[in-house]
Amino acid sequence: MHSALVRVQNVFGFFTTVAFCTAIVVALSVTLIPQAPSADIELRNVQVVKGRPHYHSAKKEEYAHIKFDLEADLTSLFNWNTKQLFVWITATYPSKLPSEPSSQAVIWDTIIRSESQKHPLTPFTLYSSLTASSEPPRNARRASKSKQEVELAPGLIRLKNCKPKNQITDISGQLAATANVTLELGWNVQPWVGALTWTMGEGSSWGRWKGIKGGRSKAFDMPPLKVKGVNQETVKGSGKPGKVAEVSPIVK
């Protein structure tokens, strides 16, 4: 007859085996879920300024300030195994030497959490839901109603005249009049279980997963160097000085 320690070891071994097999099934099941993301990026305005892009910069150099519009539908990337989605926008431009690869700089990024991560089921939340009163206060009902009207599905991004989070600098210290610059959208899916998945380019596919539709702006050129503040920039396409742009991002 087995001792208590042997029985505990057998139960624990059986539990870990079942958990490992379940994790493998969950990780492989997402390959059966179709994915067809789409995005549209448009340049709003760009300006190259010479100065210190950061307070800790040791010397003055040229840096670019790019504003853009983004309409993206990444809802198909969310499934029952998605924990969160890391999204970014890179500015790609040719290097100074033809033999070198193109340079890339991230100008904007965000993390979109799934519903299961924003509202996790824990013993505390379960207890709170059971002990909560059936009729919430009037102010709470108004707040929840307004939140439902504004809240979008995870993966929908609406950015208008968005300011970059990072300025673009180059190792050479020169960016003015740089030609053939494009903005590209990228992402990284972080699952609860399984491997990380990255951006699939337009036209590519893997099983039921399709590459992004769009996700790249039209090529543009950096303007000549202007010695003035970013807040005095000129909106692209108009010959008049514009006001400081307002940003109204909605990212869920």
C-alpha positions in Angstrom: 0.0 0.0 0.0 1.4 3.4 -1.0 2.3 6.0 1.6 0.7 9.5 1.8 3.8 11.1 0.3 3.7 8.8 -2.7 0.0 9.5 -3.3 0.6 13.3 -3.1 3.4 12.9 -5.7 1.2 10.9 -8.0 -1.6 13.5 -7.8 0.8 16.3 -8.4 2.4 14.6 -11.3 -1.0 13.9 -12.9 -2.0 17.5 -12.3 1.1 18.9 -14.0 0.6 16.5 -17.0 -3.0 17.6 -17.5 -2.0 21.3 -17.1 0.8 21.0 -19.7 -1.4 19.2 -22.2 -4.2 21.8 -21.7 -1.7 24.6 -22.3 -0.5 23.0 -25.6 -4.1 22.6 -26.8 -4.9 26.2 -25.9 -1.8 27.5 -27.6 -2.5 25.6 -30.8 -6.2 26.3 -30.9 -5.7 30.0 -31.8 -4.3 29.0 -35.2 -7.8 28.0 -36.1 -9.2 31.5 -35.4 -9.1 33.8 -38.5 -7.1 37.0 -38.3 -7.4 39.9 -40.8 -6.1 43.2 -39.3 -6.3 46.4 -41.2 -5.0 49.9 -40.7 -4.8 53.3 -42.4 -2.0 55.8 -41.5 -1.9 59.3 -42.9 0.7 62.0 -42.3 -0.6 65.2 -40.9 2.5 67.3 -40.7 6.3 67.0 -40.2 9.0 69.4 -39.2 12.7 69.2 -38.7 14.2 71.3 -36.0 17.8 71.7 -34.8 18.2 71.7 -31.0 18.4 69.3 -28.1 15.7 66.6 -28.5 16.0 65.6 -24.9 17.0 67.5 -21.8 20.0 65.2 -21.3 21.3 65.6 -24.9 24.9 66.7 -24.9 24.8 68.6 -28.2 22.4 70.1 -30.6 21.2 68.0 -33.5 18.5 67.8 -36.1 15.3 65.9 -35.0 12.0 65.4 -36.6 8.5 65.9 -35.1 5.8 63.9 -37.0 2.1 64.0 -36.4 -0.2 61.5 -38.0 -3.8 60.1 -38.2 -4.4 56.4 -37.5 -7.5 54.3 -38.1 -6.8 50.6 -37.2 -9.0 47.5 -36.7 -7.0 44.9 -34.8 -10.0 43.2 -33.1 -9.3 40.0 -35.0 -6.0 39.6 -33.1 -7.9 39.2 -29.8 -9.1 35.8 -28.9 -9.6 33.8 -25.7 -5.8 33.3 -25.4 -4.8 36.9 -25.9 -3.5 38.7 -22.8 -2.5 42.0 -24.4 -1.4 43.6 -27.6 1.7 45.9 -28.0 1.3 48.3 -30.9 3.8 50.7 -32.3 4.4 53.0 -35.3 7.9 53.3 -36.9 9.3 55.8 -39.2 11.4 54.2 -41.9 13.9 56.1 -44.1 16.9 55.2 -46.2 20.4 55.3 -44.5 23.1 57.7 -45.6 25.1 54.9 -47.2 23.4 52.8 -49.8 25.1 49.6 -48.5 23.5 50.0 -45.1 19.9 48.9 -44.3 17.1 51.4 -43.8 16.9 53.2 -40.5 13.8 52.8 -38.3 12.7 54.8 -35.3 9.6 54.2 -33.1 7.6 57.4 -32.8 4.5 56.1 -31.0 3.4 52.9 -29.1 0.7 51.7 -26.8 -0.5 48.6 -25.0 -4.0 47.3 -25.5 -5.2 44.9 -22.8 -7.8 42.3 -23.4 -11.1 42.2 -21.5 -9.9 39.3 -19.4 -7.0 41.3 -18.2 -8.9 44.5 -17.6 -11.5 42.7 -15.6 -9.9 39.6 -14.2 -11.9 37.1 -12.3 -10.4 36.8 -8.8 -11.9 35.8 -5.5 -12.1 39.4 -4.5 -14.0 40.5 -7.6 -16.3 37.4 -7.3 -17.0 38.3 -3.7 -17.7 41.9 -4.6 -20.1 41.0 -7.4 -22.0 38.7 -5.0 -22.2 41.2 -2.2 -23.0 44.2 -4.3 -26.5 45.7 -4.2 -28.8 44.9 -7.0 -29.5 48.6 -7.8 -26.4 50.7 -8.1 -26.5 54.4 -7.2 -27.8 56.9 -9.7 -24.4 58.5 -10.3 -22.9 55.1 -10.9 -25.5 54.2 -13.4 -24.9 57.4 -15.3 -21.2 56.8 -15.3 -21.5 53.3 -16.5 -24.0 54.3 -19.3 -21.6 57.0 -20.5 -18.7 54.6 -20.4 -20.5 52.1 -22.5 -21.3 54.7 -25.1 -17.6 55.7 -25.4 -15.9 52.4 -24.9 -14.8 50.6 -28.0 -13.9 46.9 -28.6 -10.3 46.0 -27.8 -8.2 46.6 -30.9 -10.0 49.6 -32.4 -7.7 52.6 -32.6 -8.8 56.1 -33.6 -6.1 58.8 -33.5 -6.5 62.2 -35.0 -3.6 64.6 -35.4 -1.7 62.6 -32.8 1.6 63.9 -31.4 4.5 61.4 -31.4 5.8 60.1 -28.1 9.4 60.0 -29.4 11.3 62.4 -31.6 13.3 61.0 -34.5 17.1 61.5 -34.5 19.8 60.1 -36.6 23.3 58.9 -35.8 24.7 61.4 -38.3 22.8 64.3 -36.6 21.2 65.3 -39.9 17.6 64.6 -41.0 16.6 67.6 -43.1 15.6 66.9 -46.7 15.6 63.1 -46.1 13.6 61.5 -48.9 11.3 58.4 -49.1 10.2 58.3 -45.4 7.2 56.1 -44.5 5.2 55.3 -41.4 4.4 51.7 -40.6 2.2 50.0 -38.0 3.5 47.0 -36.1 2.3 44.8 -33.3 3.2 42.0 -31.0 0.5 39.6 -29.6 1.3 38.5 -26.1 -0.8 35.4 -25.2 -1.6 33.9 -21.9 -0.1 30.6 -23.0 2.1 30.0 -26.0 4.6 31.8 -28.2 4.6 35.5 -29.1 3.5 36.5 -32.6 4.6 39.5 -34.5 3.5 41.7 -37.4 2.6 40.0 -40.7 3.1 42.1 -43.7 0.5 42.9 -46.3 0.0 40.1 -48.7 1.5 37.4 -46.4 -0.6 34.6 -44.9 -0.2 31.6 -42.6 -3.2 29.3 -42.5 -6.2 31.3 -41.5 -4.1 34.3 -40.5 -3.8 37.1 -43.0 -1.3 39.9 -43.2 -2.3 43.4 -42.4 -4.3 45.3 -45.0 -2.7 48.7 -45.3 -0.7 49.8 -42.3 1.8 51.9 -44.2 1.6 55.6 -45.2 2.5 57.2 -48.5 6.2 58.0 -48.8 7.1 61.6 -48.0 10.2 63.8 -47.7 11.5 65.6 -44.6 11.2 69.4 -45.0 14.2 71.7 -44.9 15.6 72.8 -41.5 13.6 75.4 -39.7 14.9 77.2 -36.7 11.8 77.6 -34.6 9.8 75.9 -31.9 7.6 72.8 -32.5 4.5 74.7 -31.4 5.0 77.2 -34.3 4.9 74.5 -36.9 3.1 74.8 -40.2 0.5 72.3 -41.1 1.3 70.3 -44.2 -0.6 71.5 -47.3 -1.4 75.0 -46.0 0.8 78.0 -46.2 -0.4 79.5 -43.0 1.0 79.0 -39.5 -1.3 76.6 -37.6 -2.3 76.5 -34.0 -1.0 74.0 -31.6 -2.6 70.7 -32.6 -5.1 69.0 -30.3 -5.0 65.2 -29.9 -8.1 63.2 -29.2 -6.9 59.5 -29.1 -9.3 56.7 -28.4 -7.4 53.4 -27.8 -9.2 50.4 -26.3 
